[in-house]
């Protein structure tokens, strides 16, 4: 690798860096003033984190009783609704099956009425 710049600092460059470092040396008061916005941000973020932690803790304390309430109230209601639906299906099944097998009659007449009409017609 061929470069035209030296790989080490010369004596003049070292003195210049030392002079710049001395010029950039700040007092502790200046450092505190410069870091004040960061400290304020850290304090605000800490307060916000404590608020969020309090909300999460409250939610964790409230949710288990709500889940217990759901299990004690909602699950039995759903099971009861399922049992009622099954019972209604069992009771309605013969009716639906007979209606399906007999088909729909003209003018909503029953099979018995049609047979009685046929018998009257045969006797007359």
C-alpha positions as CSV (number, residue, x, y, z in Angstrom):
1,X,0.0,0.0,0.0
2,X,1.6,3.2,-1.2
3,X,0.5,6.4,0.4
4,X,2.0,9.8,0.4
5,X,1.0,10.6,4.0
6,X,3.2,9.5,6.8
7,X,1.9,6.8,9.1
8,X,3.2,8.5,12.3
9,X,2.8,12.0,13.6
10,X,5.6,14.5,13.3
11,X,6.7,16.6,16.2
12,X,4.8,19.7,15.0
13,X,1.6,17.7,14.7
14,X,2.0,16.3,18.2
15,X,2.4,19.8,19.6
16,X,-0.6,21.1,17.7
17,X,-2.8,18.2,19.1
18,X,-1.6,18.9,22.6
19,X,-2.4,22.6,22.2
20,X,-5.9,21.8,20.9
21,X,-6.5,19.4,23.7
22,X,-5.5,22.1,26.2
23,X,-7.8,24.6,24.5
24,X,-10.7,22.2,24.6
25,X,-10.3,21.4,28.3
26,X,-13.5,22.6,30.0
27,X,-14.2,23.1,33.6
28,X,-16.6,20.9,35.5
29,X,-19.3,23.7,35.5
30,X,-19.2,23.8,31.7
31,X,-19.5,20.1,31.5
32,X,-22.5,20.1,33.8
33,X,-24.1,22.9,31.8
34,X,-23.6,20.9,28.6
35,X,-24.9,17.7,30.0
36,X,-28.0,19.3,31.7
37,X,-30.4,18.5,28.8
38,X,-29.3,14.9,28.8
39,X,-29.8,14.6,32.6
40,X,-33.3,16.2,32.3
41,X,-34.2,13.7,29.5
42,X,-33.0,10.8,31.6
43,X,-35.0,12.0,34.6
44,X,-38.1,12.5,32.5
45,X,-37.6,9.0,30.9
46,X,-37.3,7.5,34.4
47,X,-40.5,9.1,35.6
48,X,-42.3,7.9,32.4
49,X,-40.9,4.3,33.0
50,X,-42.2,4.3,36.5
51,X,-45.6,5.4,35.3
52,X,-45.7,2.7,32.7
53,X,-44.6,0.1,35.3
54,X,-47.4,1.2,37.6
55,X,-50.0,0.8,34.8
56,X,-48.6,-2.6,34.0
57,X,-48.6,-3.7,37.6
58,X,-52.2,-2.4,38.0
59,X,-53.3,-4.3,34.8
60,X,-51.6,-7.5,36.1
61,X,-53.5,-7.1,39.4
62,X,-56.8,-6.5,37.7
63,X,-56.7,-8.9,34.8
64,X,-56.6,-12.2,36.7
65,X,-59.9,-11.5,38.5
66,X,-61.4,-10.5,35.2
67,X,-60.2,-13.8,33.7
68,X,-61.7,-15.7,36.6
69,X,-65.0,-13.8,36.1
70,X,-64.9,-14.8,32.4
71,X,-64.3,-18.4,33.4
72,X,-67.0,-18.5,36.1
73,X,-69.7,-16.6,34.1
74,X,-69.1,-16.6,30.4
75,X,-67.9,-20.2,30.0
76,X,-70.9,-21.7,31.7
77,X,-73.2,-19.4,29.7
78,X,-71.7,-20.6,26.4
79,X,-71.9,-24.3,27.6
80,X,-75.6,-23.7,28.5
81,X,-76.3,-22.1,25.2
82,X,-74.7,-25.1,23.4
83,X,-76.8,-27.6,25.5
84,X,-80.0,-25.7,24.7
85,X,-79.1,-25.6,21.0
86,X,-78.4,-29.4,21.0
87,X,-81.7,-30.1,22.8
88,X,-83.6,-27.9,20.4
89,X,-82.0,-29.7,17.5
90,X,-83.0,-33.1,19.0
91,X,-86.6,-32.0,19.5
92,X,-86.9,-30.4,16.0
93,X,-85.2,-33.2,14.1
94,X,-88.3,-35.5,13.8
95,X,-90.5,-32.6,12.7
96,X,-88.0,-31.4,10.1
97,X,-87.5,-35.0,8.9
98,X,-91.2,-35.6,8.5
99,X,-91.7,-32.3,6.7
100,X,-88.8,-33.1,4.4
101,X,-90.0,-36.6,3.5
102,X,-93.7,-35.6,3.0
103,X,-92.8,-32.6,1.0
104,X,-94.9,-29.5,0.7
105,X,-98.6,-30.0,0.0
106,X,-100.6,-27.7,-2.2
107,X,-102.6,-25.1,-0.2
108,X,-101.1,-26.3,3.1
109,X,-103.5,-29.3,3.3
110,X,-102.6,-32.2,5.4
111,X,-102.3,-35.8,4.3
112,X,-105.4,-36.7,6.3
113,X,-107.6,-34.1,4.6
114,X,-106.5,-35.3,1.2
115,X,-107.4,-38.8,2.1
116,X,-110.8,-37.8,3.4
117,X,-111.5,-36.0,0.1
118,X,-110.5,-39.1,-1.8
119,X,-112.8,-41.3,0.3
120,X,-115.7,-38.9,-0.2
121,X,-115.1,-38.8,-4.0
122,X,-115.0,-42.7,-4.1
123,X,-118.3,-43.0,-2.2
124,X,-120.2,-40.5,-4.2
